[in-house]
Amino acid sequence: MLIDRPTPARRIREALAVHPCAALTGPRQCGKTTLARQIVAEARAATFFDLEAATDRQRLTAPEQALGRLEGLVVIDEVQRMPALFETLRVLVDRPHNDARFLLLGSASPQLVKGVSESLAGRVGLVDLGGFSLGETGTHAWRTLWERGGFPRAFLARTGRSSALWRRDFVRTFLERDIPQFGITIPAESLRRFWTMIAHYHGQTWNAAEFARSLGSGEATARRYLDILAGAFMVRVLPPWFENLKKRQVKAPKVYVRDTGLLHSLLGIPREDLLFGHPKVGASFEGFVIEQLLAALDTRDAYYWATHAGAELDLLVLHEGRRYGFECKFADAPGTTRSMRVALEDLSLEHLWVVYPGDEEYALDERVSVLPAARIARLVETMFGAGGFTGTPASP
């Protein structure tokens, strides 16, 4: 089964219309190659290199000769395996009569980031790709997407057991094969222990000292592990929002495992019926909602807000000088709380949505609405019209 992904495909085309290169980055197995092959099929002329294949690596042993004569779209998959290519690409795209456009695919890695920033600055458009979103799977599948996560093979598995097995193997492969390929020399078991700790702290504020004590290491080591997992799109570090409110505000970020399917594997939750009885079910739902909101809103101006007195807002989004708030409640019929009212007034929110797992949408106040999780993608179109949050077409 092939799920259409029009929004990232459009972003790639837009990037290639402006820049000679586009870099599509994201975790392994998230669908980068499949999406690139769909774009290749539509191109007038295209050449595809997969650097995990020995034959394609051999074809690029003299990269300037191999790439310099090509026209149309040139796709280089797993480009981080040959970081020296970035210098060659800079030379090629700067030639006055260059007719090629380059699409670079890669799992997040220090090599890829360094190569793009140092060699292709100003010449490349960056597009991030994650797992499936609600706009791609359809609202009817939101519970499956929450339980299994957005990795295509996990989401599309024939049975829940097959999905759980794939996710378990993915965790092992990521730690034992992918991390060393990025040039990172950390024992797989140490990073697994840290990743599992993040899963148990999912939705809580980051405390480097506490993680360091548990690891038996220094705070710098704990922060390095966090940066590695965040850079590989496995963990989201949600920054705090704070301003002069004459209140003590929390200034540490929150941490989440970005894919809830992997979160459930790390927590040892193999089935949906066990998820609903688990003490982290509310935090899991919160992380799922935040990821779906950020995918639908397509914004980097996203924060959480909290005070030491107990007021908190799960997600604060800024758009055109206005502030919008989101609360995630795993409840049958959520109502207003003192924390919501404090957030509305202290942050001068334009509107606050309470996202929950039910089916009915209803208003709690003039500026507070309850929103079913299944309607997250539709919310963007409702809020900002067919153009979506950033002036681009909303996902269907």
C-alpha positions in Angstrom: 0.0 0.0 0.0 1.4 3.4 -1.0 0.3 6.5 0.9 0.5 9.8 -1.0 2.6 12.5 0.7 1.8 15.6 -1.3 3.0 18.2 1.2 6.7 17.1 1.5 6.7 16.4 -2.3 5.5 20.0 -2.9 8.2 21.4 -0.5 10.9 19.5 -2.4 9.7 20.9 -5.8 9.5 24.4 -4.3 13.1 24.1 -2.9 14.4 22.9 -6.3 12.7 25.8 -8.0 14.7 28.2 -5.9 18.0 26.4 -5.3 20.1 24.1 -7.4 20.1 21.6 -4.5 17.5 20.3 -2.1 18.4 18.2 1.0 15.7 15.8 2.2 16.6 14.7 5.7 14.9 12.5 8.3 15.3 9.2 10.2 16.0 6.0 8.4 13.0 4.1 7.1 10.7 7.2 7.2 10.0 7.0 3.4 12.6 9.4 1.9 13.6 7.0 -0.9 10.0 6.1 -1.8 9.1 9.8 -2.0 12.2 10.6 -4.1 11.4 7.8 -6.5 7.9 9.3 -7.0 9.4 12.6 -7.9 11.9 10.9 -10.2 9.0 9.2 -12.0 7.5 12.6 -12.8 10.8 14.2 -13.9 11.6 14.8 -17.6 15.1 13.3 -17.0 16.5 11.8 -13.8 19.4 9.8 -12.5 19.4 8.0 -9.2 22.4 7.0 -7.0 22.0 4.9 -3.9 25.2 5.1 -1.9 24.3 2.0 0.1 24.9 0.1 -3.2 28.5 -0.8 -3.9 28.0 -0.3 -7.7 26.7 3.3 -7.2 29.6 4.2 -4.9 31.9 2.9 -7.5 30.2 5.1 -10.2 31.0 8.1 -8.0 34.7 7.4 -7.4 35.3 10.3 -9.9 32.3 12.4 -8.9 33.0 15.5 -11.0 33.2 13.4 -14.1 30.2 11.3 -13.2 27.9 14.2 -12.2 29.2 17.0 -14.3 27.6 15.6 -17.5 24.2 14.9 -16.1 21.0 16.9 -16.8 17.6 17.0 -15.2 17.1 15.7 -11.7 20.0 13.9 -9.9 19.1 12.1 -6.7 21.8 10.9 -4.3 20.5 8.7 -1.6 22.3 8.2 1.8 24.7 11.0 0.7 26.3 11.2 4.2 28.2 8.0 3.2 30.4 10.1 0.9 30.8 13.5 2.6 33.5 14.5 0.0 30.7 14.8 -2.5 29.6 18.1 -1.0 32.7 20.0 -2.3 32.2 18.5 -5.8 28.5 19.6 -5.7 29.5 23.1 -4.8 31.7 23.3 -7.8 29.1 21.9 -10.1 26.1 24.0 -9.1 28.3 27.2 -9.4 29.0 26.6 -13.0 27.2 29.1 -15.2 25.5 26.6 -17.5 24.6 24.0 -14.9 21.3 22.3 -16.0 21.1 19.7 -13.3 19.1 19.9 -10.0 20.4 17.8 -7.1 18.2 16.1 -4.5 20.2 14.8 -1.6 18.7 12.2 0.8 20.2 11.4 4.1 19.6 10.3 7.6 20.5 13.1 10.0 24.2 13.0 10.7 27.1 15.3 11.6 28.6 14.7 8.1 25.4 15.8 6.4 24.9 18.9 8.5 28.5 19.9 8.3 28.6 19.3 4.5 25.5 21.3 3.8 26.4 24.2 6.1 30.0 24.5 5.0 30.0 23.6 1.3 26.4 24.3 0.1 25.4 27.3 2.2 23.0 29.5 0.1 22.7 26.8 -2.5 20.5 24.3 -0.9 16.9 24.2 0.3 16.3 22.0 3.4 13.2 19.8 3.8 12.6 17.5 6.8 10.6 14.4 6.5 9.2 12.5 9.5 6.8 9.6 9.7 3.2 9.7 8.4 0.9 12.4 9.6 -2.8 12.5 10.1 -3.2 14.5 6.9 -1.6 11.6 5.0 -3.2 8.6 6.7 -6.7 10.0 7.1 -8.5 10.9 10.3 -10.0 7.4 10.5 -6.6 5.9 11.3 -5.5 8.2 14.1 -5.6 5.6 16.8 -3.5 3.2 14.7 -1.1 6.0 14.0 -0.8 6.8 17.7 -0.3 3.2 18.7 2.1 2.1 16.0 3.8 5.4 15.1 4.4 7.0 11.7 7.2 4.9 10.3 5.7 3.4 7.1 6.6 -0.3 7.8 5.3 0.0 11.4 2.1 1.8 10.5 1.3 -0.4 7.4 2.2 -3.8 9.1 -0.5 -6.4 8.6 -0.9 -7.1 12.4 -0.1 -5.3 15.6 2.4 -7.9 16.5 4.3 -7.5 13.2 4.4 -3.7 13.8 5.8 -4.3 17.3 8.5 -6.6 16.0 9.5 -4.2 13.3 9.8 -1.4 15.8 11.9 -3.5 18.2 14.3 -4.4 15.4 14.4 -0.8 14.3 15.6 0.3 17.7 18.4 -2.3 17.7 19.5 -1.5 14.1 19.5 2.2 14.8 21.7 1.8 17.8 24.0 -0.9 16.5 24.4 0.1 12.8 23.1 3.6 12.1 24.8 5.5 15.0 28.3 4.1 14.2 27.8 5.1 10.5 27.3 8.7 11.6 30.8 8.5 13.1 29.6 8.4 16.7 31.5 6.1 18.9 29.1 5.4 21.8 28.4 1.9 23.1 25.0 0.9 21.8 23.8 -0.3 25.3 24.7 3.0 26.9 22.7 5.0 24.3 19.8 2.5 24.6 19.7 3.0 28.3 19.6 6.8 27.8 16.9 6.5 25.1 14.8 4.4 27.5 15.2 6.9 30.2 14.0 9.6 27.8 10.9 7.4 27.2 10.2 7.3 30.9 10.7 11.1 31.1 8.6 11.7 28.0 6.7 15.0 28.3 8.8 16.2 31.3 11.4 18.9 31.7 15.0 18.1 31.0 17.2 17.7 34.0 20.8 17.0 33.0 22.0 16.4 36.5 19.4 13.7 37.1 20.2 11.9 33.8 23.9 12.2 34.5 23.5 10.5 37.9 21.5 7.7 36.4 24.0 7.2 33.7 27.0 7.5 36.1 28.5 10.2 33.9 28.8 14.0 33.7 26.1 16.4 32.6 28.1 17.2 29.4 27.8 13.5 28.4 24.1 13.4 29.1 23.6 16.5 27.0 25.7 15.0 24.2 23.5 11.9 24.1 20.4 14.1 24.0 21.9 16.1 21.1 22.6 12.9 19.2 19.1 11.6 19.5 17.6 15.0 18.7 19.8 15.4 15.6 18.7 11.9 14.4 15.0 12.9 14.7 14.4 10.4 17.5 13.8 12.9 20.3 12.1 16.3 20.2 13.5 19.0 22.5 10.7 21.5 23.0 12.0 24.9 24.2 10.4 26.9 26.9 8.7 30.3 26.4 9.4 32.9 29.0 9.0 36.6 29.2 8.8 39.4 31.8 5.6 38.4 33.7 6.8 39.0 37.2 6.4 35.2 37.7 9.0 32.5 38.1 8.9 30.6 34.8 10.4 27.2 33.9 13.4 27.7 31.6 14.4 24.1 31.0 13.1 22.4 27.8 10.8 19.4 27.6 11.8 16.1 26.0 9.7 13.8 23.9 10.3 10.6 21.9 9.1 11.9 18.6 7.5 8.7 17.3 5.0 7.2 19.7 5.4 3.7 18.2 9.0 3.8 19.2 8.0 5.3 22.6 5.7 2.3 23.2 8.4 -0.1 22.2 10.9 1.5 24.6 8.3 1.4 27.4 7.5 -2.3 26.7 3.9 -1.7 25.5 3.3 -4.2 22.7 -0.5 -3.7 22.3 -3.1 -1.0 22.4 -5.1 -2.6 25.2 -2.0 -2.4 27.4 -1.3 1.2 26.4 -4.6 2.4 27.8 -3.7 0.9 31.2 -0.2 2.2 31.3 0.7 5.2 33.5 2.3 7.0 30.6 -0.8 6.9 28.4 -1.5 10.6 29.0 2.1 11.6 28.2 2.0 9.4 25.1 -1.1 11.1 23.9 0.4 14.5 24.6 3.5 13.7 22.5 1.4 12.4 19.7 -0.8 15.5 19.5 2.2 17.8 19.6 3.9 16.0 16.7 0.7 16.1 14.7 0.1 19.7 15.4 3.6 20.7 14.4 3.4 18.6 11.2 0.1 20.3 10.3 1.1 23.8 11.3 4.5 23.5 9.7 6.2 26.0 12.0 9.3 26.3 14.0 7.9 29.0 16.3 6.7 26.4 18.9 7.2 26.3 22.6 5.8 25.2 25.9 5.1 27.5 28.8 5.1 26.8 32.6 5.5 28.7 35.8 6.8 27.4 39.1 3.4 28.1 40.6 1.9 25.3 38.5 0.4 27.1 35.4 1.3 25.4 32.2 0.6 25.3 28.5 1.5 22.2 26.5 2.1 24.1 23.2 2.4 27.7 22.3 2.6 28.6 18.6 3.4 32.1 17.2 2.0 33.3 13.9 2.0 36.8 12.4 2.4 38.4 15.8 -0.4 36.4 17.4 -0.2 33.6 20.0 -2.2 30.4 19.9 -2.3 27.8 22.6 -2.9 24.0 22.7 -3.6 21.7 25.7 -3.6 17.9 25.4 -6.0 16.1 27.6 -6.5 12.3 27.7 -10.1 12.6 29.0 -13.6 11.9 27.9 -15.0 15.5 28.3 -12.3 18.0 29.2 -13.3 21.4 30.7 -11.5 24.6 31.6 -8.9 24.7 34.3 -7.3 27.4 36.3 -4.0 26.7 34.4 -5.8 27.4 31.1 -7.3 30.7 32.3 -3.9 31.8 33.6 -2.2 31.0 30.3 -5.0 32.8 28.3 -4.5 36.0 30.3 -0.7 36.0 31.0 0.2 35.0 27.4 -2.6 37.0 25.7 -3.6 34.0 23.6 -5.7 34.6 20.6 -7.3 31.2 21.1 -6.7 28.0 23.1 -7.7 24.5 21.8 -8.0 21.5 24.1 -7.2 18.4 22.1 -8.7 15.2 23.4 -9.4 11.6 22.1 -13.1 12.0 21.7 -15.3 12.7 18.7 -17.2 15.9 19.4 -16.0 19.4 18.9 -17.4 22.0 21.3 -16.7 25.4 22.8 -15.9 26.0 26.5 -15.5 29.7 26.2 -15.2 32.5 23.7 -11.5 31.8 23.4 -11.4 28.1 24.4 -12.5 25.2 22.2 -12.3 21.4 22.6 -10.9 19.7 19.5 -10.9 15.9 18.7 -7.4 14.6 17.8 -8.8 13.3 14.6 -9.5 16.8 13.4 -6.0 18.3 13.9 -5.3 18.5 10.2 -8.6 20.1 9.4 -8.1 22.7 12.2 -5.3 24.4 10.2 -7.6 24.9 7.2 -10.3 26.2 9.5 -8.0 28.6 11.3 -6.1 30.0 8.3 -8.2 29.1 5.2 -7.2 26.7 2.4 -3.7 28.3 2.4 -2.9 26.7 5.7 -0.8 28.1 8.6 2.1 29.3 6.4 0.4 30.3 3.2 0.8 26.8 1.7 -1.9 24.3 0.8 -3.1 22.3 3.8 -2.8 18.5 3.8 -6.0 16.7 2.6 
